[in-house]
Amino acid sequence: MSQPLEAVLFDLDGTVLDTAPDFHWVVNQLLAEEGLEPVSLEFLREHVSNGARAMVCAAFEIDITDSRFTTLHQRMLSLYLQHLDVDTIPFQGISDLLDWLEQHQVPWGIVTNKPELYTTPVMEGLNLQHRASSIICPDHVTERKPHPEPLFLACTQIGCLPENTLYVGDHIRDIESGRRAGMKTIAAGYGYIDADTDIRSWAADHYVDCASEIKPLLQSLYALQ
């Protein structure tokens, strides 16, 4: 008898949503304001999952100790707040996956390190806010991923057992968080991953190369069709 699937939780940027195009516009706008050349989308994609600080540091080739960092970081967040949901879309296969989970009455949720200030407008803009059974941001917990606290809170809100819950993410901290919570994990190889990173070293339970592979994987693992 297959293990029950009580819920599926997802990281947001790089797992459910392709937010890189909007971040790309924001970073290049910031570079232009400073009189610097733009960076490519391919370059930026490798840094999105590491957050705004990492994107600023990569684009400007500085670290957080640089005297310019704080001003640039704050300006980037201000620009992003104005450009949250312009070119952001779900990865191909995600919409079908969420529909399928809902058809089988399997609740799904979001556990992200993206602050609520930015998460809520993006989710609302894509009509996902009220479909998710739980949306956990750093604002809601004391410890953020890779600590398991955010995943435990999502399970409490949904009413599911962590051991019967699956977590999908595109960063090693997602897999570590899921493992520490006692969940099965899927590493999203299509996400915002550095070209030099071997995701097979993350010790996830499963790996996918595109979002459209998640649904058939779940069909093979659980008694759902």
DRENLOLO-253575 format. One line per field, with one value per residue: residue number from 1; residue in three letters; x negated, y, z of N, C-alpha, C in turn. Coordinates in pm, 1 decimal, always signed. Each point is the difference from the previous one (the first is absolute). Layout:
N
seq = c(NUM / ...)
type = c(ALA / ...)
nu = c(X / ...)
nv = c(Y / ...)
nw = c(Z / ...)
cau = c(X / ...)
cav = c(Y / ...)
caw = c(Z / ...)
cu = c(X / ...)
cv = c(Y / ...)
cw = c(Z / ...)
***
This chain:
225
seq = c(1 / 2 / 3 / 4 / 5 / 6 / 7 / 8 / 9 / 10 / 11 / 12 / 13 / 14 / 15 / 16 / 17 / 18 / 19 / 20 / 21 / 22 / 23 / 24 / 25 / 26 / 27 / 28 / 29 / 30 / 31 / 32 / 33 / 34 / 35 / 36 / 37 / 38 / 39 / 40 / 41 / 42 / 43 / 44 / 45 / 46 / 47 / 48 / 49 / 50 / 51 / 52 / 53 / 54 / 55 / 56 / 57 / 58 / 59 / 60 / 61 / 62 / 63 / 64 / 65 / 66 / 67 / 68 / 69 / 70 / 71 / 72 / 73 / 74 / 75 / 76 / 77 / 78 / 79 / 80 / 81 / 82 / 83 / 84 / 85 / 86 / 87 / 88 / 89 / 90 / 91 / 92 / 93 / 94 / 95 / 96 / 97 / 98 / 99 / 100 / 101 / 102 / 103 / 104 / 105 / 106 / 107 / 108 / 109 / 110 / 111 / 112 / 113 / 114 / 115 / 116 / 117 / 118 / 119 / 120 / 121 / 122 / 123 / 124 / 125 / 126 / 127 / 128 / 129 / 130 / 131 / 132 / 133 / 134 / 135 / 136 / 137 / 138 / 139 / 140 / 141 / 142 / 143 / 144 / 145 / 146 / 147 / 148 / 149 / 150 / 151 / 152 / 153 / 154 / 155 / 156 / 157 / 158 / 159 / 160 / 161 / 162 / 163 / 164 / 165 / 166 / 167 / 168 / 169 / 170 / 171 / 172 / 173 / 174 / 175 / 176 / 177 / 178 / 179 / 180 / 181 / 182 / 183 / 184 / 185 / 186 / 187 / 188 / 189 / 190 / 191 / 192 / 193 / 194 / 195 / 196 / 197 / 198 / 199 / 200 / 201 / 202 / 203 / 204 / 205 / 206 / 207 / 208 / 209 / 210 / 211 / 212 / 213 / 214 / 215 / 216 / 217 / 218 / 219 / 220 / 221 / 222 / 223 / 224 / 225)
type = c(MET / SER / GLN / PRO / LEU / GLU / ALA / VAL / LEU / PHE / ASP / LEU / ASP / GLY / THR / VAL / LEU / ASP / THR / ALA / PRO / ASP / PHE / HIS / TRP / VAL / VAL / ASN / GLN / LEU / LEU / ALA / GLU / GLU / GLY / LEU / GLU / PRO / VAL / SER / LEU / GLU / PHE / LEU / ARG / GLU / HIS / VAL / SER / ASN / GLY / ALA / ARG / ALA / MET / VAL / CYS / ALA / ALA / PHE / GLU / ILE / ASP / ILE / THR / ASP / SER / ARG / PHE / THR / THR / LEU / HIS / GLN / ARG / MET / LEU / SER / LEU / TYR / LEU / GLN / HIS / LEU / ASP / VAL / ASP / THR / ILE / PRO / PHE / GLN / GLY / ILE / SER / ASP / LEU / LEU / ASP / TRP / LEU / GLU / GLN / HIS / GLN / VAL / PRO / TRP / GLY / ILE / VAL / THR / ASN / LYS / PRO / GLU / LEU / TYR / THR / THR / PRO / VAL / MET / GLU / GLY / LEU / ASN / LEU / GLN / HIS / ARG / ALA / SER / SER / ILE / ILE / CYS / PRO / ASP / HIS / VAL / THR / GLU / ARG / LYS / PRO / HIS / PRO / GLU / PRO / LEU / PHE / LEU / ALA / CYS / THR / GLN / ILE / GLY / CYS / LEU / PRO / GLU / ASN / THR / LEU / TYR / VAL / GLY / ASP / HIS / ILE / ARG / ASP / ILE / GLU / SER / GLY / ARG / ARG / ALA / GLY / MET / LYS / THR / ILE / ALA / ALA / GLY / TYR / GLY / TYR / ILE / ASP / ALA / ASP / THR / ASP / ILE / ARG / SER / TRP / ALA / ALA / ASP / HIS / TYR / VAL / ASP / CYS / ALA / SER / GLU / ILE / LYS / PRO / LEU / LEU / GLN / SER / LEU / TYR / ALA / LEU / GLN)
nu = c(-84.8 / +29.9 / -103.3 / +82.8 / +61.2 / -33.3 / -117.5 / -6.0 / -122.1 / -3.9 / -125.9 / -24.8 / -96.3 / +7.4 / +114.7 / +80.0 / -64.9 / +3.7 / -59.2 / -90.9 / +96.5 / +81.2 / -70.6 / -1.6 / +125.7 / +29.9 / -76.8 / +46.9 / +117.9 / -32.0 / -47.4 / +110.0 / +67.1 / -83.5 / +54.5 / +50.7 / -72.9 / +101.8 / +64.1 / -38.1 / +112.6 / -78.9 / -72.2 / +108.0 / +46.3 / -132.1 / +45.1 / +110.2 / -24.1 / -110.3 / +102.1 / +63.8 / -45.8 / +21.4 / +118.7 / +12.1 / -45.6 / +75.6 / +106.7 / -28.0 / -17.7 / +85.8 / -35.4 / +61.0 / -131.8 / +31.8 / -54.8 / +5.7 / -30.9 / +7.0 / -54.3 / -87.4 / -17.9 / +4.1 / -79.7 / -69.7 / +13.9 / -31.0 / -96.1 / -37.5 / +23.0 / -58.3 / -74.7 / +95.1 / +96.3 / -108.1 / -114.2 / +32.4 / -32.7 / +97.2 / -90.7 / -37.2 / +123.5 / -27.4 / +57.0 / -42.6 / -118.8 / +14.7 / +45.8 / -98.2 / -83.4 / +56.2 / -8.9 / -118.2 / +39.7 / -112.9 / +3.7 / -23.6 / -126.1 / -32.2 / -125.9 / -13.6 / -120.5 / +95.8 / -29.5 / +92.1 / -73.6 / -84.0 / +11.8 / +68.1 / -57.5 / -112.6 / +28.1 / +36.7 / -107.7 / -41.1 / +85.3 / -109.4 / +15.1 / +119.1 / -82.4 / -105.2 / -21.4 / -122.6 / -33.5 / -118.9 / -17.7 / -118.1 / +96.2 / +30.8 / -132.7 / -57.7 / +1.7 / -79.1 / +37.5 / -85.6 / +33.7 / +43.4 / -17.3 / -37.6 / -65.0 / -45.9 / -17.8 / -51.3 / -64.4 / -31.1 / -23.6 / -64.3 / -64.5 / -126.6 / -39.9 / -109.1 / +8.5 / +119.1 / -99.5 / +12.2 / -130.8 / +29.8 / -129.1 / -52.4 / -9.5 / -128.0 / +26.1 / +67.3 / -95.7 / -91.9 / +76.4 / +27.5 / -127.0 / -32.4 / +98.7 / -80.2 / -8.9 / +72.2 / -106.2 / +26.6 / -114.8 / +32.8 / -47.6 / +124.5 / -25.2 / -18.0 / -70.7 / -102.6 / -61.0 / -72.6 / +129.2 / -35.5 / +122.7 / -63.8 / -78.4 / +121.1 / -7.5 / +61.0 / +128.0 / +30.9 / -23.3 / +31.5 / +4.6 / +129.2 / +78.0 / +5.4 / -117.2 / +44.7 / +97.0 / -66.2 / -93.7 / +87.3 / +40.2 / -132.4 / -7.1 / +113.4 / +99.8 / -51.2 / +108.6)
nv = c(-119.2 / +93.3 / +77.7 / +45.0 / +78.6 / +64.7 / +40.6 / +100.3 / +25.1 / +126.4 / +9.7 / +130.9 / +91.0 / -31.2 / -11.6 / +92.4 / +110.9 / +36.2 / +46.3 / -76.9 / -5.5 / -0.6 / -93.5 / -59.5 / +35.5 / -39.6 / -107.7 / -18.7 / +25.7 / -74.5 / -91.0 / +19.5 / +1.2 / -104.2 / +5.3 / -119.5 / -92.0 / -41.6 / -86.4 / -118.7 / -43.2 / -63.0 / +111.1 / +75.0 / -86.9 / -2.8 / +125.4 / -18.9 / -131.0 / +70.3 / +60.0 / +110.5 / -31.6 / -128.2 / +38.7 / +84.1 / -88.7 / -90.8 / +78.0 / +43.6 / -131.9 / -0.4 / +22.6 / -58.4 / -10.5 / -1.0 / +119.4 / -51.4 / -110.0 / +59.8 / +105.5 / -77.5 / -67.8 / +111.0 / +54.2 / -113.0 / -7.7 / +129.1 / -22.7 / -104.1 / +75.9 / +76.7 / -109.8 / -30.0 / +38.4 / +33.2 / -64.9 / -1.3 / -126.9 / -90.7 / -83.0 / -35.0 / -39.8 / +117.8 / +74.5 / -88.4 / +8.5 / +132.2 / +5.8 / -82.0 / +70.3 / +110.0 / -56.5 / -32.7 / +123.6 / +22.5 / +51.5 / +121.3 / +26.3 / +120.3 / -38.5 / +129.1 / +36.6 / +13.1 / +122.4 / +5.6 / +108.9 / -94.4 / -94.6 / +71.1 / +113.8 / -72.4 / -59.5 / +117.7 / +53.3 / -116.9 / +56.4 / +1.1 / +121.9 / -6.0 / -47.4 / +67.8 / -118.4 / +36.7 / +119.8 / -55.4 / +119.5 / +59.6 / +86.2 / -125.5 / -3.5 / -68.8 / -120.7 / +44.0 / -47.5 / -97.0 / +84.9 / -105.9 / +101.5 / +63.0 / -114.3 / -1.5 / +130.9 / -22.1 / -102.9 / +81.2 / +95.7 / -90.8 / -42.0 / -0.8 / -125.3 / +49.7 / -117.1 / +56.3 / +88.1 / +57.4 / +27.1 / +99.5 / -2.2 / +118.1 / -12.9 / -16.5 / +129.4 / -7.1 / -69.6 / +78.4 / +104.0 / -52.5 / -31.5 / +119.5 / +25.3 / -92.0 / +91.8 / -51.7 / -0.1 / +104.6 / -22.3 / +128.3 / -85.7 / +41.7 / +8.5 / +90.8 / -81.0 / +25.2 / +40.2 / +36.9 / +13.2 / -103.8 / +9.0 / -96.5 / +101.5 / +43.5 / -123.5 / +50.3 / -21.9 / +110.3 / -11.7 / +122.2 / -9.6 / -23.2 / +105.4 / -22.5 / -26.1 / +103.5 / +34.0 / -40.3 / +73.1 / +93.5 / -9.3 / -5.2 / +101.7 / +57.8 / -45.8 / +82.9 / +18.8)
nw = c(+0.0 / -89.7 / +27.8 / +95.8 / -85.8 / +111.5 / -48.7 / -87.4 / +44.0 / -37.2 / -39.3 / -1.5 / +17.8 / -127.8 / +66.0 / +50.3 / +31.9 / -127.9 / +107.7 / -59.0 / -93.9 / +105.4 / +63.0 / -117.5 / -19.6 / +123.5 / -8.7 / -122.4 / +55.5 / +102.5 / -82.9 / -74.2 / +114.2 / +8.8 / -122.1 / +34.9 / -60.7 / -75.8 / +78.2 / -41.6 / -55.1 / -85.7 / +2.3 / -8.6 / -88.6 / -10.4 / +15.2 / -72.2 / +7.0 / -19.8 / -64.4 / +39.7 / +119.1 / -27.3 / -44.1 / +101.4 / +86.1 / -62.5 / -10.7 / +123.3 / +10.8 / +102.6 / +125.6 / +102.8 / +0.7 / -128.8 / -2.3 / -122.7 / +68.8 / +116.2 / -57.9 / -62.9 / +112.4 / +70.2 / -90.3 / +1.3 / +132.4 / -2.4 / -89.1 / +72.7 / +104.2 / -89.8 / -0.1 / +87.6 / -77.9 / -68.2 / +14.6 / +129.1 / -23.3 / +17.3 / +48.5 / -121.8 / +16.9 / +56.5 / -92.2 / -89.7 / +61.1 / +15.1 / -124.3 / -34.2 / +76.3 / -47.1 / -119.5 / +51.5 / +24.3 / -66.6 / +121.4 / -47.0 / +24.6 / +41.1 / -0.5 / +21.9 / -40.7 / -91.6 / +42.7 / +94.6 / +20.1 / -43.2 / +91.5 / +88.3 / -41.4 / +1.0 / +115.5 / +47.5 / -55.8 / +46.4 / +84.6 / +75.0 / +45.7 / -55.3 / -92.9 / +42.6 / +56.1 / -34.6 / +45.6 / +12.9 / +55.8 / -13.8 / -40.1 / -35.0 / -5.9 / +95.7 / -56.3 / -96.1 / -118.5 / +27.8 / +96.4 / +64.5 / +83.2 / -113.5 / -21.4 / +123.9 / -13.9 / -120.9 / +53.1 / +98.5 / -87.0 / -71.1 / +110.3 / -44.4 / -11.7 / +55.9 / +63.9 / -9.9 / +11.1 / -116.6 / -5.1 / -85.0 / -33.4 / -33.3 / +132.9 / +28.6 / +32.6 / -117.1 / -60.7 / +51.2 / -27.3 / -119.2 / -14.8 / +49.1 / -86.2 / -54.9 / -97.2 / -98.7 / -78.1 / -79.1 / -60.7 / -13.9 / -87.3 / -22.6 / +130.8 / +93.2 / -74.8 / +77.9 / -111.0 / +103.5 / +27.4 / +71.2 / -46.9 / -68.3 / +35.6 / -29.5 / -44.6 / -107.0 / +26.1 / -70.3 / -131.5 / -40.0 / -132.0 / +10.4 / +14.7 / -130.9 / +58.7 / +71.8 / -82.1 / -109.0 / +60.3 / +33.3 / -125.9 / -20.8 / +84.0 / -41.6 / +66.6 / -88.4 / -69.4)
cau = c(+84.8 / -83.7 / +6.6 / +97.8 / -46.8 / +95.7 / -17.2 / -123.0 / -46.7 / -94.3 / -67.6 / +70.0 / -84.5 / -82.1 / +66.3 / +135.5 / +5.7 / -119.0 / -4.4 / -126.3 / +12.9 / +26.0 / -124.2 / -95.2 / +32.7 / -31.3 / -145.4 / -54.6 / +40.5 / -91.5 / -130.4 / +8.8 / -0.9 / -137.9 / -83.5 / -71.3 / +54.7 / +94.2 / -39.1 / +91.6 / +96.6 / -64.5 / -88.8 / +75.8 / +77.4 / -78.0 / -9.9 / +130.6 / +39.6 / -79.5 / +59.8 / -33.8 / -137.4 / -90.1 / +12.7 / -71.7 / -143.8 / -45.2 / +11.5 / -93.2 / -130.2 / -37.3 / +55.7 / +87.8 / -78.5 / -25.2 / +71.9 / +115.9 / +93.1 / +128.9 / +80.5 / +38.9 / +94.4 / +128.8 / +55.4 / +47.5 / +126.6 / +100.1 / +33.0 / +69.8 / +135.8 / +75.1 / -9.8 / +11.1 / +79.7 / +9.4 / -34.1 / -4.6 / +100.8 / -34.2 / -76.5 / +83.2 / +35.2 / +44.7 / +145.3 / +63.2 / -26.9 / +85.3 / +136.9 / +7.5 / +0.7 / +130.0 / +98.2 / -14.6 / +18.1 / -129.0 / -31.4 / -137.1 / -35.0 / -126.4 / -90.8 / -100.0 / -77.3 / +37.3 / +87.5 / +142.7 / +22.4 / -15.5 / +66.5 / +145.5 / +43.1 / -28.1 / +97.7 / +130.7 / -1.1 / +12.1 / +120.2 / -40.9 / +1.6 / +111.2 / -1.1 / -98.1 / +51.4 / -90.1 / -109.6 / -89.0 / -110.8 / -85.2 / +72.0 / +90.4 / -75.7 / -121.5 / -111.9 / +32.4 / -71.8 / +22.4 / +62.7 / +128.5 / +114.7 / +104.0 / +71.7 / +87.5 / +113.2 / +89.6 / +71.5 / +98.1 / +110.4 / +73.0 / +49.7 / -59.9 / -119.5 / -119.1 / -48.8 / +87.9 / -1.5 / -110.0 / -46.5 / -68.3 / -76.0 / -111.1 / -121.6 / -39.7 / +64.0 / +134.6 / -10.8 / -41.7 / +115.5 / +93.7 / -54.9 / +2.3 / +139.9 / +46.4 / +80.2 / -61.0 / -38.9 / -28.5 / -87.3 / +46.5 / -118.8 / +28.7 / +6.3 / -109.0 / -111.6 / -130.7 / -44.2 / -100.4 / +61.4 / +49.0 / +112.9 / +2.4 / -71.5 / +87.7 / +62.3 / +146.6 / +57.6 / +27.5 / -48.8 / +68.2 / -67.9 / +98.2 / +116.3 / +99.4 / -32.7 / +42.7 / +128.1 / -16.8 / -74.8 / +94.9 / +89.4 / -70.8 / -31.4 / +120.2 / +116.4 / +77.9 / -4.5)
cav = c(+119.2 / +119.3 / +98.1 / +104.5 / +135.7 / +89.0 / +136.7 / +31.6 / +136.0 / +46.1 / +128.0 / +86.7 / +43.3 / -105.3 / -129.5 / +19.9 / +117.3 / +51.3 / +142.5 / +55.6 / +111.6 / +125.7 / +36.9 / +41.6 / +139.0 / +84.2 / +10.9 / +79.6 / +138.1 / +47.7 / +17.4 / +116.4 / +119.3 / +19.6 / +17.9 / -123.8 / -86.0 / -101.3 / -141.1 / -86.7 / -77.1 / -126.3 / +29.6 / +31.0 / -117.0 / -81.5 / +65.7 / +39.3 / -75.0 / +45.2 / +121.3 / +131.6 / +35.7 / -72.0 / +56.1 / +128.2 / -27.3 / -60.0 / +95.6 / +111.9 / -57.8 / +50.9 / -80.6 / +79.7 / +96.5 / +117.0 / +118.6 / +24.5 / -112.8 / +25.2 / +88.0 / -76.2 / -103.8 / +64.5 / +48.9 / -116.3 / -44.4 / +99.7 / -22.8 / -127.2 / +17.0 / +64.1 / -83.7 / -133.1 / -100.2 / +44.7 / -112.8 / -122.9 / -100.9 / -133.4 / -83.9 / -89.6 / -122.6 / +29.0 / +23.0 / -131.0 / -72.8 / +52.0 / -42.9 / -144.1 / -18.4 / +43.4 / -99.6 / -115.4 / +52.4 / +5.0 / +142.3 / +41.6 / +127.1 / +65.4 / +33.1 / +78.8 / +99.7 / +129.7 / +68.6 / +8.6 / +123.4 / -28.7 / -126.2 / +14.2 / +59.1 / -90.5 / -108.6 / +55.1 / +36.2 / -121.5 / -68.8 / -118.4 / +29.4 / -63.4 / -143.6 / -63.7 / -30.7 / +64.5 / +77.7 / +34.3 / +90.2 / +20.0 / +83.2 / -81.6 / -94.7 / +49.2 / -50.8 / -25.4 / -112.7 / -145.7 / -50.8 / -62.4 / +66.9 / +43.0 / -117.0 / -48.0 / +92.0 / -28.4 / -124.6 / +31.2 / +73.1 / -89.0 / -114.0 / -120.8 / -48.6 / +24.7 / -121.2 / -27.0 / +123.1 / +10.3 / +137.2 / +17.4 / +124.5 / +8.7 / +39.9 / -100.1 / +28.6 / -57.3 / -142.8 / -15.8 / +31.9 / -110.9 / -117.9 / +23.6 / -7.8 / -137.2 / -9.3 / -39.1 / +121.1 / -1.9 / +108.8 / +54.9 / +30.8 / +103.4 / +129.4 / +97.5 / -76.5 / +34.2 / -96.8 / -89.7 / -76.7 / -135.1 / -16.1 / -138.4 / -2.6 / +53.0 / -112.8 / +1.3 / -131.5 / -7.7 / +113.2 / +22.7 / +96.9 / +101.0 / -5.6 / -93.1 / -135.7 / -22.3 / -71.9 / -144.8 / -57.4 / -21.9 / -108.1 / -127.5 / -20.0 / -5.4 / -60.8 / +110.1 / +3.9)
caw = c(+0.0 / -12.0 / +108.5 / -32.6 / -28.6 / +65.5 / -48.0 / -73.1 / +24.8 / -101.7 / +1.0 / -96.0 / -112.4 / -56.1 / +16.0 / -52.2 / -86.7 / -67.2 / +32.1 / -49.0 / -94.1 / +71.0 / +68.7 / -103.9 / -34.2 / +115.6 / +15.2 / -110.6 / +25.3 / +103.2 / -64.0 / -88.9 / +85.3 / +45.2 / -117.9 / -27.6 / -104.3 / +49.8 / +6.6 / -73.2 / +78.9 / +36.3 / +113.0 / +120.9 / +42.8 / +92.0 / +129.9 / +52.1 / +119.2 / +114.6 / +52.5 / -53.5 / +36.0 / -89.7 / -134.9 / +0.0 / +7.4 / -125.6 / -110.4 / +19.0 / +32.5 / +131.1 / +108.3 / +86.1 / +77.7 / -84.7 / +48.0 / -86.9 / +1.0 / +65.4 / -86.0 / -119.3 / +41.3 / +29.2 / -127.1 / -74.3 / +58.0 / -35.9 / -141.1 / -13.3 / +50.3 / -108.2 / -120.8 / +58.6 / -70.5 / -138.7 / -87.3 / +79.1 / -32.8 / +50.5 / -91.3 / -79.9 / +70.5 / +137.1 / +3.3 / -12.8 / +124.3 / +107.3 / -32.3 / +26.4 / +145.4 / +50.8 / -43.1 / +88.9 / +136.0 / +68.7 / +18.9 / -29.5 / +62.7 / -33.1 / +110.0 / -70.4 / +73.1 / -56.0 / +96.2 / -31.7 / -74.8 / -143.0 / -32.9 / -12.9 / -127.0 / -111.5 / +4.5 / -34.6 / -141.4 / -79.8 / +49.2 / +74.3 / +143.3 / +71.0 / -29.9 / +87.6 / +133.5 / +94.6 / -58.8 / +111.0 / -32.3 / +118.0 / +95.9 / +80.9 / +82.2 / +65.0 / -78.8 / -140.1 / -59.4 / +2.6 / +121.7 / -35.2 / +60.9 / -94.7 / -51.9 / +107.8 / +11.1 / -112.2 / +30.5 / +103.9 / -62.7 / -91.1 / +75.1 / -56.0 / +66.1 / -81.5 / -66.7 / -114.1 / -78.4 / -95.1 / -21.7 / -128.2 / -0.6 / -95.8 / +70.2 / +99.6 / +129.1 / -4.7 / +24.0 / +140.1 / +83.2 / -12.7 / +68.0 / +145.2 / +42.1 / -16.6 / -121.9 / -125.6 / -71.8 / -143.8 / -42.9 / -128.1 / -78.3 / -99.1 / +68.2 / -7.1 / +53.3 / -54.7 / -100.3 / +58.3 / +109.1 / -26.4 / +91.7 / +49.4 / +128.4 / +103.3 / +71.7 / -8.0 / -28.2 / -143.7 / -78.2 / -127.2 / -85.8 / -38.3 / +89.4 / -53.4 / +44.4 / +139.3 / +3.3 / -20.9 / +111.8 / +109.5 / -40.6 / +15.4 / +141.8 / +81.9 / -66.0 / -58.3 / -146.6)
cu = c(-88.7 / +21.1 / +101.5 / -68.1 / +103.9 / -10.3 / -130.6 / -32.4 / -107.5 / -75.7 / +67.7 / -86.6 / -87.4 / +60.1 / +141.7 / +1.0 / -135.8 / +0.8 / -123.7 / +17.7 / +26.7 / -122.7 / -103.7 / +23.7 / -43.2 / -150.5 / -60.0 / +41.9 / -94.0 / -139.5 / -1.4 / -4.2 / -140.5 / -96.7 / -79.1 / +72.2 / +94.9 / -63.7 / +103.5 / +96.4 / -63.5 / -92.5 / +80.7 / +73.9 / -75.3 / -1.6 / +135.4 / +35.5 / -79.9 / +45.4 / -55.0 / -144.0 / -99.2 / +6.0 / -73.6 / -150.5 / -53.0 / -0.9 / -102.9 / -141.3 / -55.6 / +44.0 / +73.1 / -76.2 / -30.1 / +86.9 / +125.5 / +112.1 / +137.5 / +90.4 / +49.3 / +105.3 / +138.6 / +66.8 / +53.9 / +134.3 / +112.9 / +45.2 / +80.9 / +144.3 / +90.5 / +9.9 / +12.2 / +56.4 / +22.1 / -23.6 / -11.7 / +114.6 / -36.0 / -86.5 / +94.2 / +20.0 / +53.4 / +151.7 / +75.6 / -17.3 / +90.7 / +145.7 / +19.0 / +3.1 / +136.2 / +109.9 / -2.9 / +10.0 / -127.0 / -36.8 / -146.4 / -25.6 / -136.0 / -78.7 / -122.5 / -79.2 / +24.8 / +95.1 / +144.0 / +32.3 / -4.9 / +75.0 / +148.9 / +42.6 / -24.4 / +102.4 / +139.1 / +8.4 / +17.9 / +117.6 / -33.1 / +16.8 / +106.7 / +12.3 / -95.2 / +59.3 / -87.0 / -106.0 / -84.7 / -117.4 / -86.5 / +67.6 / +78.6 / -72.2 / -119.7 / -124.0 / +45.5 / -75.3 / -149.2 / +53.3 / +136.3 / +122.4 / +106.1 / +81.9 / +93.0 / +123.7 / +99.4 / +80.9 / +106.4 / +120.7 / +85.2 / +65.2 / -52.0 / -124.0 / -121.8 / -47.1 / +87.5 / +10.4 / -125.5 / -39.5 / -85.4 / -75.0 / -119.8 / -130.3 / -32.0 / +65.2 / +142.6 / -3.9 / -41.2 / +117.3 / +100.7 / -46.7 / +5.8 / +141.7 / +55.7 / +85.8 / -77.9 / -26.3 / -21.2 / -86.5 / +41.0 / -120.1 / +19.2 / -8.1 / -124.3 / -124.3 / -128.1 / -49.1 / -99.5 / +56.2 / +48.5 / +113.0 / +10.1 / -73.1 / +89.3 / +68.4 / +151.7 / +50.2 / +21.6 / -51.6 / +81.5 / -75.3 / +93.5 / +125.2 / +104.6 / -28.8 / +54.3 / +128.6 / -17.8 / -82.2 / +93.9 / +97.1 / -65.1 / -26.0 / +123.5 / +115.8 / +92.9 / -15.2 / +79.5)
cv = c(+124.7 / +93.6 / +108.0 / +133.3 / +96.0 / +143.4 / +11.0 / +146.3 / +35.2 / +123.5 / +85.1 / +33.8 / -115.3 / -137.6 / +4.5 / +111.0 / +33.4 / +151.7 / +68.4 / +114.4 / +134.3 / +46.0 / +50.8 / +145.4 / +93.9 / +21.2 / +84.4 / +146.3 / +63.5 / +24.6 / +123.4 / +130.3 / +33.9 / +14.1 / -122.6 / -83.8 / -104.4 / -138.2 / -82.1 / -70.1 / -129.5 / +19.1 / +17.0 / -120.8 / -83.1 / +55.8 / +28.9 / -71.5 / +39.4 / +134.8 / +129.1 / +39.5 / -64.0 / +55.9 / +132.4 / -24.0 / -55.3 / +102.4 / +111.9 / -46.1 / +60.6 / -100.8 / +93.3 / +98.0 / +126.1 / +117.5 / +29.1 / -100.4 / +35.1 / +85.7 / -74.5 / -104.9 / +59.4 / +50.4 / -116.1 / -47.7 / +96.6 / -17.8 / -128.4 / +10.5 / +63.2 / -89.3 / -147.8 / -106.3 / +43.1 / -116.7 / -131.7 / -92.8 / -131.7 / -74.0 / -94.0 / -131.9 / +24.6 / +17.7 / -131.8 / -80.6 / +46.8 / -37.9 / -146.2 / -28.7 / +36.5 / -98.3 / -122.4 / +40.0 / -13.1 / +147.6 / +29.1 / +136.3 / +48.7 / +24.4 / +66.3 / +89.0 / +139.8 / +69.7 / +13.7 / +123.4 / -22.9 / -126.3 / +19.0 / +64.8 / -90.9 / -112.7 / +48.4 / +32.6 / -119.2 / -86.8 / -130.9 / +16.2 / -79.6 / -148.8 / -74.1 / -20.8 / +59.7 / +75.8 / +51.6 / +81.0 / +16.8 / +82.5 / -82.0 / -91.5 / +68.4 / -37.6 / -25.7 / -123.7 / +31.8 / -58.4 / -59.3 / +73.7 / +44.3 / -116.5 / -58.2 / +89.8 / -23.6 / -126.3 / +22.7 / +71.0 / -90.8 / -115.2 / -131.7 / -39.2 / +26.4 / -123.0 / -40.9 / +121.7 / +3.5 / +145.6 / +6.4 / +132.9 / -5.6 / +45.4 / -105.3 / +26.3 / -54.3 / -148.1 / -26.6 / +25.9 / -113.9 / -124.4 / +16.2 / -5.2 / -141.8 / -21.4 / -67.7 / +127.2 / -26.6 / +121.0 / +43.0 / +46.9 / +105.8 / +140.8 / +84.3 / -56.8 / +39.7 / -111.4 / -101.0 / -90.6 / -136.1 / -28.1 / -142.1 / -12.4 / +47.0 / -108.0 / +12.8 / -141.7 / -20.2 / +127.1 / +11.0 / +107.3 / +107.1 / -20.4 / -100.4 / -145.2 / -29.8 / -81.6 / -148.9 / -67.1 / -29.6 / -112.3 / -136.1 / -33.0 / -25.3 / -55.2 / +107.3 / -3.5 / +121.8)
cw = c(+0.0 / +118.3 / -36.1 / -28.0 / +55.4 / -50.1 / -77.9 / +26.0 / -102.0 / +48.8 / -108.3 / -121.3 / -48.0 / +12.5 / -54.6 / -104.8 / -60.7 / +16.6 / -57.0 / -99.6 / +68.1 / +77.9 / -100.0 / -38.7 / +112.4 / +13.0 / -111.5 / +9.5 / +103.0 / -57.2 / -89.3 / +79.3 / +48.4 / -117.1 / -39.1 / -104.9 / +60.2 / +9.7 / -74.8 / +94.6 / +48.0 / +120.5 / +128.3 / +54.7 / +103.8 / +142.1 / +65.5 / +130.2 / +123.8 / +52.8 / -58.8 / +29.9 / -96.0 / -141.6 / -11.3 / -2.7 / -131.2 / -112.9 / +9.4 / +36.8 / +129.5 / +105.0 / +96.4 / +87.9 / -80.5 / +45.8 / -81.8 / +20.5 / +55.0 / -86.9 / -123.1 / +33.7 / +25.9 / -127.2 / -82.8 / +52.6 / -33.5 / -144.6 / -17.1 / +47.6 / -105.6 / -123.5 / +37.5 / -93.2 / -144.2 / -95.4 / +75.6 / -37.5 / +68.6 / -102.0 / -74.0 / +73.2 / +140.2 / +6.6 / -8.5 / +128.2 / +112.5 / -23.1 / +37.9 / +150.1 / +58.5 / -38.7 / +91.2 / +146.7 / +83.8 / +16.6 / -33.0 / +64.5 / -44.6 / +128.5 / -62.7 / +95.8 / -54.4 / +97.7 / -49.7 / -84.9 / -149.8 / -40.7 / -26.6 / -132.0 / -120.7 / -3.9 / -38.3 / -148.4 / -91.7 / +45.8 / +73.0 / +151.1 / +74.9 / -31.7 / +93.3 / +139.1 / +109.4 / -78.7 / +115.3 / -52.9 / +124.6 / +109.7 / +101.8 / +98.0 / +66.1 / -80.2 / -143.7 / -50.0 / -8.7 / +131.2 / -37.3 / +53.6 / -101.4 / -55.4 / +105.6 / +13.7 / -113.1 / +25.3 / +106.5 / -60.1 / -87.6 / +75.8 / -54.3 / +80.2 / -88.8 / -76.2 / -119.0 / -92.4 / -86.3 / -15.0 / -125.8 / +1.9 / -91.9 / +64.5 / +105.8 / +135.7 / +3.5 / +34.5 / +144.6 / +94.0 / -1.6 / +73.0 / +150.6 / +55.1 / -12.7 / -122.7 / -112.2 / -80.0 / -148.5 / -31.5 / -140.5 / -81.7 / -105.3 / +59.2 / -15.8 / +66.1 / -70.9 / -92.0 / +56.3 / +109.5 / -48.2 / +98.1 / +53.4 / +133.3 / +114.6 / +83.7 / +8.6 / -26.8 / -148.4 / -66.7 / -128.3 / -77.0 / -52.8 / +84.8 / -47.7 / +39.0 / +139.8 / +6.3 / -28.7 / +108.8 / +115.6 / -34.2 / +19.9 / +146.9 / +86.2 / -81.6 / -51.9 / -151.5 / -50.3)
***
